[in-house]
Amino acid sequence: MEELWTNWPQRELDGLMKGYILAQWAFWSQQVLVIHIETRRKDYWQILTHHFVTIALIAASYAYHHTRVGHVILVLMDVIELIFPLAKCLKYLGFTTACDVSFGVFMITWFISRHVFYPMVCWSIYSDTPRLLRSACYHGTADNLQGPFPVPGGWSHLLDPFREPSGTVCSSDNIRLGFLGYLLLLQVIMVMWFVLIVRVAIQVLRGSGVEDIRSDNEMEVDAEHLVAQPIEEEVGVEDIDLKQWERRTGVKGVTSSTAISLSGHGDRKELLNRIGCEKQID
């Protein structure tokens, strides 16, 4: 982790890294508009807060030349975005076993990337940067970097990196704690989302019905969508094959009715067999 802070500030970026960071910033900026177009979720305020904090962190890490640590965090966040859509695609295609495995991998990857490695980065900001980054300011391009200079008083110098890429950029305890505070706020939101995901798994394990639990959409995790809901269908009495039902259930007597509600799933005893990858029938 200490290598994230060596040779700061890194004034020059290659085109691929710069394009990646700017594309991330553009994506999360448009997501603020998307969540107001889509149906509002139960965790709307968590999603909105997440998006604004993410936008601010990407912009600040780019302006303050903390692109290495910013890149690490983006990768930790994006890794699950490869797994969860795959699980949903497998669900829609009807590959139940593969979907079960993918959802299990998704939960494990979420926990390791966002609640193990991500806190390690936050700890490095708290413990390593005071030793490796002195409180000082620098000015100029990468070829003509001048400094270190003392950190000026007031707050105006905090905006200099946003106004002039080759202007004055500073490192101080206030800046470090600002970054750390925003990152920890993201961690709180992600813990809330992970609790919702675990609740879905526990409900399925216990065999109870699944509530309308919403998580992030990409982070917005619709984990409950991977849990199959019972299929209810209204049918007339003339459409009921009582003989076939008796053979399947072993029950001889039934009560006549003009309409009944049929369940389309039955008992599912294993967690990974009840994640909800059964293909839905509309």
N, C-alpha and C positions, 0 to 999 in steps of 0.2 A: 504493500500500500504506500510505502514511503516514496516510491518512484513516481507517484501521481503528482508530487509537489516539487520535484527537482527541476532546476532550470526555469523557474517561473520568473517573469511572464513569458509564455510562448506566443510571440507576436505573429509568427507565420504558420499558416495551415495549408495543407495540400488541398487540391480541389475536391477530392472525394470526401474528405472529412468535413470541409466547409459545406458542401452540398447536403451531406447527411444531417448536420445540425440544423441548417436552415429549413430543410424539408420537415424535420421533426417539429420545429417551431410553427411552420405553416399548417401542419396537420392539426396540432392541438389548438391553434387559433380558430380554424374552421369548425372544430368540434364544439366550440362554444355556441356557434350558430346551429349546429346539427341537433343538439339536445333540446333546443327550443322549437324545432320542427317536428321531431319525433314525439310519440306519446310520453308524457311525463312519467318518470319512474318514481318509486317510493324513495329512492336515495338520491333524488334530484340535487339537493343542496350539497351532498358529499361529492357528487360528480362535478358540479359547477365549481366547487372549491378546488377540487383536484386539478381541473383544467386551468384555472387561473394561476394556481401555484406552479404548475408545470411550465406554463408559458413564461412566468417570471423567472424561474430557475434557468430555463434554457437561454433566455435572453441575457441574464446576468452572467452565466458561466461563459457565454460567448464574448460578451463585452469585457469581462475581467480576465479573459484568457485562461480560464480553468477548463479547457476543452477536454483534457484527458480524463479528469474525474467525471465530467459531464457525459462523456462517451460511455464510460463504464456503467453509470447509472442508467442511461438509456438502453443499453444492452440488457441489463438486469430486468428492466421493465418490459422490454419487447419480447423476451424469450417465450413467455407464455402465450403471446399473441400468435405464435406459430402452432401451438398445440391445441388451444381451445377451438379455434375455427375448424381444425382437422377433426376433432371429436364431433362437432356439430354436423360436418359434411358426412361423416361415417354414419351418424344417426339417420340423416335424411336418406342415405343410400341403403339403409337396412342392415349394415354390417355390425350386428350387436356386440359380438365379442371384441372386435377391434375398437368399437366406441367405448366399451367398458374400460379397456386397457388405456385408451387415450385420456379418458377422464381421470383415471387414477394417476397417470403420469402428470396431468395438468395440476392436480392438487399438490402433489409432491414438489413439482417444479416451482409452483407459486410459493410454497413455504420456504424452500431453500433459497430461491433468488431474492424474494422480497422481505423475508423475515430472518434470514441468516446472513447472506452476503451484503444486502443493502445496509443493515445495521453496522456491519464491519466497516463500510465506507464512511458512515456517519461517525463511528468511533475514531477513524483515522483523522477526520476533520477536527475532532475535539482534541485528540492526543498528539497527533503528528505535526499538524500545521504550526502550533506555537513554537516547536523546536526547529522546523525546517523553513518556515516563512517568517522572516523578520518583519516587524512593523516598519514599512518603508514605502516610498513611491518611486516609480520609474517613468521615464518619458522618452519618446522617440520610437523609431522603427526598429526592427530586429537587427538591421545592419548598423544602426547608430543609436543603440540603447544607452540612455544616460541615467545614472543613479547609482546607489540609492539616495533618496532625499527624505528628509523628515516628513511625516504625515502632517498636513496642515490642519488647523482647527476648523470647526464648523462642519457643514454637511455638503457644501457645494461640490467638493472634489469627488463625491460619490457618483455624480452624474457625468463627469468628464469622459469616462470610457464609452458611454453611450453616444456622446456628441462627436468625439474624435477618436477613431480607432488607434491612431498612433500618438494620442495625447497622454496625459498623466493617468496612470493606473496605480492604485495603492493596495496594500495589504495591511490589515489591522485587526484587532480583536473584535471590533464592532462588525466589520465585514464578515469575518469568520463566523461569528455567532448568528448573523443574519442568514447566511447560507444554511447553517446547521438548523436554525429554527424552522425554516421552510421545509427542509428535508424531513425533519421529525414530524411536522404536520402531515406530510404525505404518508409517513409510516402509520400514524394514527388512523387515517382514512383507510389504508390498506388492511390494517388489523380488523377494522369494522367489517370490511368486505369479506375477509377470510372467515370471520365468525359466521357470516351468513352462509358461506359455502359449506362449512362444517355442519351447520344446522341442517342443511339439506341432506348431507350424508347420514347424519344421525337419525333424521326422520325416516329416511329410506331403510336404514338398518333396523329400526324399531317396527317397521311395517305400517306406520301411520301415514295419513294423507299428507301430501306436500302442500304447504302454504304458498301463497304468491310472494315468495321472497325474491327481491330484486337486488342485483349487485351491479358492478360497473359494466359498461358496454365496451369496453376495451381498454379499457380496463373494464368496461361494463360487462361484468360476467353474469350472464343469464344462466346460472348454474341449475336453477330449477327447471329450465327447459330441457335439460338432459334427463330429467326424471319423468317417466311416462305417466300420463294421467289416465284414469279409467275412461273407457269409451262407452258413453251412454247413447242408446238409440231407441227411439220410440217405434214399436212395431205393433201391428194389429194382431188380434188373437188368431186370425186365419193364417198368419205367417209363422206361427210358432210350431216347431217340430217337437212335440212332447216326447215322442219315442226316442229321438236322438238325445234329448236332454236327459232322459232317464238313464239311457245307456252310459252317458258321460259321467253322471253324478252318482248313479246307483240309488237315487231317490225315486220311490214309486208314486207317491202321492203329491199332487200339486193343486194349488187353488186357482180356479179359473179367474181370468181377468181380461178386460178389454185391451189393456196395454201393460207392458212390463218394461223395466230398465235392466238391460243386460250388461254385465261387466266383461270387458274384453281382455283381461290380463290374468286373473287368478293369483295364486300365491307365488311370491318370489322371495326365496329364502336367503340368498346371498347378496351382500351389498353390491358387488360388481355385476351381479346379474339383474340388479334393480336400479341401475343408474338411469335408466330411461332411454336406452338406445333402441327400444323397440320402435319399429316404423309405425308412425301414427296413421290412422285411417280416418279421413274426413267424411 
